[in-house]
Amino acid sequence: MVDRPHLLIVEARYYEDIAEQLLQGAVGELEKAGTTHTTVTVPGVFEIPAAVRMALNAKSAGRSGFAAYVALGCVIRGETDHNRHVAEACVRGLTELATAFAVPLGFGILTCDTRAQAMERAAVEGRNKGAEAARAALTMLEIGQGFGVSRW
């Protein structure tokens, strides 16, 4: 059996159609790279850092862990500042986890003014930001391996 990295995709499904495109892009990229993955769905992007932290806690408790993480979701501007607070909390939380625990993490959280902008960026046939996030996670995994801190 070939030893392959196993990644965790944490996706927010608040915008179902956009989330599906992000997920398809990420999964396609991970499959192309020959990795395996598990997908966990959370209600919104605010919950993504907590889910990644739960996975890290499980790994430190001796349960099987993940080689890298891919965060996927979308925040669209509304009539209030709520979108800004949610996006900032997610970015801050993921940044703290990635740096404090030296974990490879691909960031695929869209922050857009409109649904049309989000779909353009999420679409597999468009900008395919889900695939970009998966590639970033894989690249960071390779960098970690080069420093001797990443192993699957």
VMD Tcl script that draws the C-alpha trace (Angstrom):
set ca {
  {0.00 0.00 0.00}
  {1.32 3.43 -0.95}
  {1.58 5.95 1.87}
  {-0.39 9.01 0.73}
  {-1.23 12.20 2.57}
  {-4.73 12.42 3.97}
  {-6.19 15.93 4.10}
  {-9.17 17.44 5.86}
  {-11.48 19.72 3.93}
  {-13.62 21.89 6.20}
  {-16.40 23.48 4.19}
  {-19.11 25.94 5.11}
  {-22.36 25.29 3.26}
  {-24.15 28.56 4.00}
  {-24.31 29.25 0.26}
  {-24.99 25.73 -1.03}
  {-24.35 26.32 -4.75}
  {-21.13 28.23 -4.17}
  {-19.92 25.70 -1.60}
  {-20.51 22.85 -4.03}
  {-18.30 24.49 -6.67}
  {-15.54 25.18 -4.14}
  {-15.68 21.58 -2.94}
  {-15.62 20.13 -6.46}
  {-12.57 22.23 -7.29}
  {-10.69 21.20 -4.15}
  {-11.56 17.51 -4.43}
  {-10.56 17.44 -8.09}
  {-7.17 18.94 -7.26}
  {-6.54 16.57 -4.35}
  {-7.49 13.54 -6.44}
  {-5.21 14.73 -9.24}
  {-2.39 14.92 -6.68}
  {-3.07 11.35 -5.53}
  {-4.09 12.24 -1.99}
  {-7.06 11.13 0.06}
  {-9.36 13.39 2.03}
  {-12.16 13.63 4.54}
  {-14.75 16.38 4.27}
  {-16.43 17.97 7.28}
  {-19.29 20.41 6.79}
  {-19.92 23.28 9.19}
  {-22.82 25.77 9.17}
  {-20.82 28.87 8.20}
  {-17.29 30.22 7.84}
  {-17.22 31.41 11.46}
  {-17.18 27.75 12.55}
  {-14.32 26.66 10.28}
  {-11.43 27.53 12.66}
  {-13.12 25.64 15.51}
  {-13.50 22.54 13.34}
  {-9.83 22.66 12.34}
  {-8.87 23.07 16.00}
  {-11.02 20.05 16.95}
  {-9.18 17.99 14.35}
  {-5.83 19.18 15.72}
  {-6.92 18.28 19.25}
  {-7.90 14.80 18.10}
  {-4.48 14.35 16.52}
  {-2.66 15.47 19.67}
  {-4.80 13.02 21.67}
  {-3.34 10.18 19.62}
  {-6.16 9.70 17.15}
  {-5.37 9.70 13.47}
  {-4.68 13.13 12.11}
  {-4.50 14.94 8.83}
  {-1.46 15.96 6.82}
  {-2.98 19.31 5.81}
  {-6.21 21.27 5.86}
  {-8.33 23.04 3.25}
  {-10.82 25.68 4.41}
  {-13.68 26.46 2.01}
  {-16.55 28.89 2.33}
  {-18.05 32.17 1.28}
  {-19.09 35.43 2.91}
  {-21.18 37.85 0.85}
  {-21.70 41.47 1.85}
  {-25.16 42.24 3.16}
  {-26.82 45.36 4.48}
  {-24.83 45.41 7.74}
  {-21.20 44.89 8.82}
  {-21.90 41.29 9.85}
  {-20.01 39.93 6.84}
  {-16.86 41.81 7.79}
  {-16.90 40.53 11.37}
  {-17.47 36.93 10.30}
  {-14.76 37.04 7.64}
  {-12.24 38.70 9.96}
  {-12.90 36.16 12.72}
  {-12.39 33.29 10.29}
  {-9.19 34.74 8.84}
  {-7.79 35.49 12.29}
  {-8.68 32.04 13.62}
  {-7.19 30.17 10.67}
  {-4.06 32.32 10.67}
  {-3.50 31.66 14.36}
  {-3.94 27.91 13.88}
  {-1.67 27.73 10.85}
  {1.11 29.68 12.52}
  {0.83 28.44 16.12}
  {0.66 24.78 15.13}
  {2.69 24.96 11.89}
  {-0.06 23.18 9.99}
  {-0.33 23.31 6.20}
  {-3.58 25.10 5.44}
  {-5.12 26.19 2.15}
  {-7.41 29.21 2.43}
  {-10.47 29.07 0.18}
  {-12.76 31.55 1.89}
  {-14.36 33.92 -0.59}
  {-15.30 37.42 0.58}
  {-17.42 39.02 -2.11}
  {-19.82 41.89 -2.62}
  {-22.33 39.86 -4.64}
  {-23.41 36.28 -5.27}
  {-22.34 36.69 -8.92}
  {-18.79 37.60 -7.85}
  {-18.71 34.60 -5.54}
  {-19.92 32.18 -8.20}
  {-17.39 33.48 -10.71}
  {-14.59 32.79 -8.23}
  {-15.95 29.46 -7.00}
  {-16.94 27.88 -10.32}
  {-14.79 24.96 -11.42}
  {-14.98 26.39 -14.95}
  {-14.25 29.89 -13.60}
  {-11.47 30.99 -11.27}
  {-11.72 27.70 -9.33}
  {-10.67 29.03 -5.93}
  {-11.37 25.63 -4.33}
  {-8.63 24.09 -6.46}
  {-6.31 26.98 -5.59}
  {-6.86 26.38 -1.87}
  {-6.12 22.67 -2.28}
  {-2.92 23.45 -4.20}
  {-1.88 25.88 -1.46}
  {-2.38 23.20 1.20}
  {-0.33 20.70 -0.80}
  {2.42 23.25 -1.38}
  {2.58 24.10 2.32}
  {2.71 20.38 3.10}
  {5.75 20.05 0.82}
  {7.39 23.07 2.46}
  {6.79 21.56 5.89}
  {8.31 18.29 4.74}
  {11.37 20.21 3.56}
  {11.78 21.61 7.06}
  {11.08 18.23 8.63}
  {7.87 19.31 10.37}
  {5.19 17.75 8.15}
  {4.52 14.05 7.82}
  {1.42 12.17 6.87}
}
mol new
graphics top color blue
foreach p $ca { graphics top sphere $p radius 0.5 }
foreach p [lrange $ca 0 end-1] q [lrange $ca 1 end] { graphics top cylinder $p $q radius 0.2 }
display resetview
